[in-house]
Amino acid sequence: MKILLDHCVPKRFGSRLTGHEVFTAASQGWEFKKNGELMKSAAVAGFDAMVTVDQNLPYQQSTSDLPLAVVVLLARSNDISDLVVLVEPLLAVLETLQPKSLIYVGRRR
């Protein structure tokens, strides 16, 4: 699966998503694109999913208008130490992730 990490997800997190092609927004030259534009660019570039920690994204953008799925990581912060516990659940979700879906991984506070 081809995955885009949103601006707010540390690059180091991507190396833990074994078995997937993982790119950052910055590595694609999209560091200045806002969420809607970023999602559209990811869809055009053939990404299957975008992973973010921005819990407001689903309220700000329509996630069902584009072919890619959006996974929101529910963590205390975007620090790698808070995100690493979500690697296994995220990998499990990626196994059955469907286009145009919105999935939350982690616990809401």
N, CA and C atoms as a LAMMPS dump frame, in Angstrom:
ITEM: TIMESTEP
0
ITEM: NUMBER OF ATOMS
327
ITEM: BOX BOUNDS ff ff ff
-5.0000000000000000e+02 5.0000000000000000e+02
-5.0000000000000000e+02 5.0000000000000000e+02
-5.0000000000000000e+02 5.0000000000000000e+02
ITEM: ATOMS id mol type element x y z
1 1 1 N 0.844 -1.167 0
2 1 2 C 0 0 0
3 1 3 C 0.894 1.236 0
4 2 1 N 0.508 2.233 -0.763
5 2 2 C 1.245 3.492 -0.853
6 2 3 C 0.605 4.492 0.111
7 3 1 N 1.397 4.918 1.12
8 3 2 C 0.872 5.721 2.224
9 3 3 C 1.575 7.071 2.28
10 4 1 N 0.784 8.112 2.482
11 4 2 C 1.321 9.455 2.684
12 4 3 C 1.161 9.826 4.147
13 5 1 N 2.27 10.257 4.759
14 5 2 C 2.213 10.782 6.119
15 5 3 C 1.961 12.278 6.041
16 6 1 N 0.938 12.729 6.725
17 6 2 C 0.607 14.151 6.784
18 6 3 C 1.769 14.903 7.444
19 7 1 N 1.76 16.208 7.29
20 7 2 C 2.814 17.062 7.841
21 7 3 C 3.057 16.814 9.323
22 8 1 N 2.011 16.517 10.046
23 8 2 C 2.089 16.419 11.501
24 8 3 C 2.58 15.059 12.013
25 9 1 N 2.811 14.12 11.122
26 9 2 C 3.296 12.794 11.536
27 9 3 C 4.81 12.748 11.32
28 10 1 N 5.571 12.402 12.366
29 10 2 C 7.029 12.375 12.223
30 10 3 C 7.492 11.372 11.15
31 11 1 N 8.488 11.765 10.403
32 11 2 C 9.048 10.926 9.343
33 11 3 C 9.468 9.562 9.889
34 12 1 N 10.051 9.552 11.083
35 12 2 C 10.53 8.296 11.694
36 12 3 C 9.413 7.281 11.892
37 13 1 N 8.183 7.749 12.036
38 13 2 C 7.05 6.847 12.217
39 13 3 C 6.869 5.96 10.982
40 14 1 N 7.113 6.512 9.82
41 14 2 C 6.936 5.779 8.574
42 14 3 C 7.802 4.547 8.454
43 15 1 N 8.999 4.591 9.026
44 15 2 C 9.901 3.438 8.935
45 15 3 C 9.368 2.23 9.695
46 16 1 N 8.416 2.437 10.567
47 16 2 C 7.821 1.34 11.338
48 16 3 C 6.669 0.654 10.596
49 17 1 N 6.244 1.227 9.49
50 17 2 C 5.122 0.654 8.74
51 17 3 C 5.657 -0.304 7.679
52 18 1 N 6.222 -1.386 8.143
53 18 2 C 6.861 -2.36 7.267
54 18 3 C 5.858 -2.98 6.297
55 19 1 N 6.349 -3.245 5.11
56 19 2 C 5.515 -3.862 4.092
57 19 3 C 4.727 -2.857 3.262
58 20 1 N 4.948 -1.569 3.501
59 20 2 C 4.222 -0.525 2.782
60 20 3 C 5.202 0.507 2.244
61 21 1 N 4.802 1.179 1.169
62 21 2 C 5.574 2.302 0.641
63 21 3 C 5.099 3.538 1.382
64 22 1 N 5.983 4.161 2.135
65 22 2 C 5.588 5.299 2.963
66 22 3 C 6.385 6.53 2.543
67 23 1 N 5.653 7.625 2.336
68 23 2 C 6.245 8.89 1.927
69 23 3 C 5.725 9.991 2.847
70 24 1 N 6.5 11.047 2.986
71 24 2 C 6.033 12.21 3.738
72 24 3 C 5.57 13.277 2.757
73 25 1 N 4.758 14.19 3.257
74 25 2 C 4.323 15.31 2.42
75 25 3 C 5.54 16.092 1.937
76 26 1 N 6.508 16.291 2.803
77 26 2 C 7.712 17.038 2.428
78 26 3 C 8.512 16.321 1.347
79 27 1 N 8.6 15.003 1.418
80 27 2 C 9.379 14.26 0.416
81 27 3 C 8.745 14.348 -0.97
82 28 1 N 7.463 14.674 -1.006
83 28 2 C 6.758 14.821 -2.275
84 28 3 C 6.769 16.27 -2.768
85 29 1 N 7.382 17.164 -1.988
86 29 2 C 7.393 18.579 -2.342
87 29 3 C 6.098 19.275 -1.996
88 30 1 N 5.336 18.698 -1.076
89 30 2 C 4.02 19.215 -0.714
90 30 3 C 3.996 19.829 0.684
91 31 1 N 5.133 20.281 1.177
92 31 2 C 5.202 20.763 2.551
93 31 3 C 4.346 21.997 2.823
94 32 1 N 3.957 22.732 1.782
95 32 2 C 3.155 23.937 1.99
96 32 3 C 1.682 23.747 1.616
97 33 1 N 1.31 22.557 1.227
98 33 2 C -0.084 22.304 0.857
99 33 3 C -0.923 22.085 2.11
100 34 1 N -2.099 22.676 2.108
101 34 2 C -3.045 22.495 3.212
102 34 3 C -3.79 21.177 3.008
103 35 1 N -4.562 20.767 3.998
104 35 2 C -5.181 19.435 3.996
105 35 3 C -5.954 19.082 2.732
106 36 1 N -6.872 19.935 2.292
107 36 2 C -7.671 19.619 1.105
108 36 3 C -6.815 19.466 -0.131
109 37 1 N -5.912 20.394 -0.334
110 37 2 C -5.013 20.342 -1.484
111 37 3 C -4.057 19.157 -1.373
112 38 1 N -3.604 18.883 -0.17
113 38 2 C -2.705 17.749 0.064
114 38 3 C -3.401 16.436 -0.261
115 39 1 N -4.636 16.285 0.171
116 39 2 C -5.383 15.063 -0.105
117 39 3 C -5.626 14.885 -1.597
118 40 1 N -5.955 15.971 -2.292
119 40 2 C -6.166 15.888 -3.738
120 40 3 C -4.882 15.501 -4.458
121 41 1 N -3.765 16.085 -4.052
122 41 2 C -2.474 15.751 -4.662
123 41 3 C -2.124 14.291 -4.423
124 42 1 N -2.391 13.811 -3.217
125 42 2 C -2.108 12.408 -2.884
126 42 3 C -2.959 11.475 -3.738
127 43 1 N -4.212 11.818 -3.938
128 43 2 C -5.092 10.988 -4.76
129 43 3 C -4.602 10.934 -6.198
130 44 1 N -4.234 12.087 -6.747
131 44 2 C -3.741 12.144 -8.132
132 44 3 C -2.446 11.354 -8.274
133 45 1 N -1.608 11.367 -7.236
134 45 2 C -0.322 10.669 -7.28
135 45 3 C -0.444 9.172 -6.998
136 46 1 N -1.655 8.687 -6.776
137 46 2 C -1.86 7.255 -6.606
138 46 3 C -1.668 6.722 -5.205
139 47 1 N -1.725 7.584 -4.201
140 47 2 C -1.629 7.102 -2.821
141 47 3 C -2.917 6.38 -2.451
142 48 1 N -2.767 5.334 -1.672
143 48 2 C -3.917 4.564 -1.198
144 48 3 C -4.496 5.139 0.086
145 49 1 N -3.62 5.739 0.9
146 49 2 C -4.059 6.244 2.2
147 49 3 C -3.198 7.405 2.653
148 50 1 N -3.799 8.253 3.487
149 50 2 C -3.075 9.313 4.162
150 50 3 C -3.235 9.081 5.653
151 51 1 N -2.128 9.157 6.381
152 51 2 C -2.139 8.975 7.828
153 51 3 C -1.867 10.334 8.466
154 52 1 N -2.698 10.698 9.431
155 52 2 C -2.586 11.997 10.09
156 52 3 C -2.849 11.858 11.583
157 53 1 N -2.445 12.853 12.346
158 53 2 C -2.844 12.95 13.751
159 53 3 C -3.798 14.121 13.941
160 54 1 N -4.152 14.769 12.857
161 54 2 C -5.066 15.918 12.872
162 54 3 C -6.5 15.417 13.044
163 55 1 N -6.98 15.432 14.278
164 55 2 C -8.316 14.919 14.572
165 55 3 C -9.417 15.815 14.024
166 56 1 N -9.085 17.03 13.63
167 56 2 C -10.076 17.948 13.059
168 56 3 C -10.231 17.761 11.557
169 57 1 N -9.313 17.085 10.912
170 57 2 C -9.346 16.933 9.459
171 57 3 C -10.685 16.42 8.938
172 58 1 N -11.275 15.388 9.533
173 58 2 C -12.557 14.895 9.012
174 58 3 C -13.686 15.922 9.086
175 59 1 N -13.573 16.891 9.984
176 59 2 C -14.593 17.928 10.11
177 59 3 C -14.34 19.094 9.153
178 60 1 N -13.099 19.201 8.693
179 60 2 C -12.715 20.307 7.819
180 60 3 C -12.73 19.916 6.344
181 61 1 N -12.56 18.635 6.05
182 61 2 C -12.452 18.153 4.673
183 61 3 C -13.389 16.972 4.472
184 62 1 N -13.922 16.87 3.276
185 62 2 C -14.714 15.694 2.942
186 62 3 C -13.744 14.57 2.594
187 63 1 N -13.77 13.525 3.364
188 63 2 C -12.848 12.413 3.145
189 63 3 C -13.411 11.371 2.186
190 64 1 N -14.671 11.518 1.781
191 64 2 C -15.267 10.515 0.892
192 64 3 C -15.274 10.947 -0.574
193 65 1 N -14.795 12.145 -0.863
194 65 2 C -14.793 12.641 -2.24
195 65 3 C -13.614 12.128 -3.058
196 66 1 N -12.608 11.605 -2.403
197 66 2 C -11.393 11.17 -3.084
198 66 3 C -11.21 9.668 -2.926
199 67 1 N -10.447 9.045 -3.808
200 67 2 C -10.307 7.591 -3.756
201 67 3 C -9.422 7.068 -2.622
202 68 1 N -8.683 7.94 -1.952
203 68 2 C -7.802 7.428 -0.908
204 68 3 C -8.52 7.369 0.434
205 69 1 N -8.028 6.514 1.3
206 69 2 C -8.546 6.39 2.656
207 69 3 C -7.777 7.343 3.562
208 70 1 N -8.391 7.719 4.663
209 70 2 C -7.741 8.581 5.651
210 70 3 C -7.753 7.843 6.984
211 71 1 N -6.572 7.767 7.601
212 71 2 C -6.441 7.148 8.914
213 71 3 C -5.996 8.23 9.892
214 72 1 N -6.798 8.432 10.928
215 72 2 C -6.483 9.416 11.958
216 72 3 C -5.946 8.671 13.176
217 73 1 N -4.726 9.001 13.561
218 73 2 C -4.117 8.404 14.746
219 73 3 C -4.543 9.209 15.971
220 74 1 N -5.128 8.541 16.931
221 74 2 C -5.577 9.194 18.16
222 74 3 C -4.517 8.982 19.228
223 75 1 N -3.729 10.017 19.433
224 75 2 C -2.632 9.944 20.396
225 75 3 C -2.597 11.232 21.212
226 76 1 N -1.893 11.179 22.318
227 76 2 C -1.759 12.347 23.187
228 76 3 C -1.077 13.499 22.461
229 77 1 N -0.097 13.162 21.616
230 77 2 C 0.622 14.165 20.845
231 77 3 C 1.15 13.497 19.582
232 78 1 N 1.86 14.246 18.764
233 78 2 C 2.472 13.652 17.579
234 78 3 C 3.927 13.286 17.826
235 79 1 N 4.322 13.22 19.069
236 79 2 C 5.66 12.765 19.428
237 79 3 C 5.759 11.271 19.132
238 80 1 N 6.893 10.868 18.614
239 80 2 C 7.083 9.466 18.229
240 80 3 C 6.808 8.515 19.399
241 81 1 N 7.12 8.926 20.628
242 81 2 C 6.887 8.054 21.787
243 81 3 C 5.397 7.829 22.031
244 82 1 N 4.556 8.785 21.652
245 82 2 C 3.108 8.613 21.791
246 82 3 C 2.516 7.836 20.62
247 83 1 N 3.169 7.887 19.472
248 83 2 C 2.643 7.233 18.273
249 83 3 C 3.078 5.783 18.123
250 84 1 N 4.216 5.43 18.667
251 84 2 C 4.762 4.085 18.447
252 84 3 C 3.815 2.991 18.938
253 85 1 N 3.016 3.267 19.949
254 85 2 C 2.069 2.259 20.455
255 85 3 C 0.939 1.994 19.468
256 86 1 N 0.795 2.863 18.464
257 86 2 C -0.271 2.703 17.481
258 86 3 C 0.181 1.968 16.219
259 87 1 N 1.462 1.598 16.156
260 87 2 C 1.98 0.945 14.95
261 87 3 C 1.248 -0.366 14.678
262 88 1 N 1.169 -1.244 15.641
263 88 2 C 0.531 -2.552 15.421
264 88 3 C -0.942 -2.413 15.051
265 89 1 N -1.727 -1.608 15.783
266 89 2 C -3.12 -1.437 15.365
267 89 3 C -3.252 -0.817 13.975
268 90 1 N -2.361 0.11 13.648
269 90 2 C -2.399 0.721 12.316
270 90 3 C -2.085 -0.308 11.245
271 91 1 N -1.073 -1.121 11.451
272 91 2 C -0.734 -2.16 10.474
273 91 3 C -1.915 -3.113 10.262
274 92 1 N -2.629 -3.434 11.337
275 92 2 C -3.802 -4.309 11.218
276 92 3 C -4.895 -3.633 10.391
277 93 1 N -5.118 -2.347 10.609
278 93 2 C -6.126 -1.601 9.857
279 93 3 C -5.751 -1.537 8.378
280 94 1 N -4.485 -1.345 8.094
281 94 2 C -4.037 -1.226 6.708
282 94 3 C -4.285 -2.505 5.909
283 95 1 N -4.363 -3.64 6.581
284 95 2 C -4.608 -4.913 5.901
285 95 3 C -5.969 -4.963 5.214
286 96 1 N -6.944 -4.259 5.772
287 96 2 C -8.305 -4.323 5.227
288 96 3 C -8.857 -2.946 4.844
289 97 1 N -7.995 -1.963 4.779
290 97 2 C -8.423 -0.594 4.502
291 97 3 C -9.042 -0.47 3.115
292 98 1 N -10.195 0.157 3.062
293 98 2 C -10.916 0.347 1.812
294 98 3 C -10.8 1.8 1.349
295 99 1 N -10.797 2.028 0.031
296 99 2 C -10.77 3.402 -0.486
297 99 3 C -11.942 4.212 0.068
298 100 1 N -11.721 5.491 0.201
299 100 2 C -12.737 6.451 0.655
300 100 3 C -13.169 6.254 2.099
301 101 1 N -12.468 5.44 2.852
302 101 2 C -12.868 5.218 4.239
303 101 3 C -12.132 6.187 5.178
304 102 1 N -12.736 6.398 6.312
305 102 2 C -12.155 7.2 7.386
306 102 3 C -12.077 6.292 8.592
307 103 1 N -10.864 6.066 9.074
308 103 2 C -10.646 5.142 10.19
309 103 3 C -9.865 5.852 11.282
310 104 1 N -10.263 5.603 12.51
311 104 2 C -9.539 6.119 13.67
312 104 3 C -8.781 4.963 14.311
313 105 1 N -7.529 5.217 14.663
314 105 2 C -6.71 4.206 15.332
315 105 3 C -6.246 4.806 16.651
316 106 1 N -6.565 4.124 17.721
317 106 2 C -6.214 4.609 19.066
318 106 3 C -7.472 4.869 19.858
319 107 1 N -7.295 5.505 20.98
320 107 2 C -8.428 5.788 21.869
321 107 3 C -8.705 7.275 21.912
322 108 1 N -9.985 7.589 21.833
323 108 2 C -10.39 8.991 22.016
324 108 3 C -10.318 9.321 23.489
325 109 1 N -9.897 10.517 23.761
326 109 2 C -9.804 10.955 25.166
327 109 3 C -11.022 11.73 25.548
